[in-house]
């Protein structure tokens, strides 16, 4: 399985500036204002995902193949950034990761992201 390096993934995150990214289940729009060296700033949000959390989320996705509330560390949900991280990853590397809603994905009753192309 070929995963992006941290620098390659963060470069992809920079490409999201000005774009609207949707969360997996509710499809809530989140406009990416800026991507700095260590933070993705989302318009109208107090909780913004850091580089640390996005890279961690990406590594977990590549390791497990699927990320949902079941297999993400509780820390993501305590900071209210889990679904935003999932949406950002799917938007940043759509050739590798896709979001799924409840009833549309491989895990019954849950939404999340799935790594569907491990040969990028």
Secondary structure, DSSP 8 states (H G I E B T S, - for coil): -----HHHHHHHHHTTTT-EEE-TTT--EEEEEEE-SSBEEETT-S---BHHHHHHHHHHHHHHSEEETTTS-HHHHHTT-HHHHHHHHHHHTTTTEEEE-TTTSSSTT--EEEE--TT-
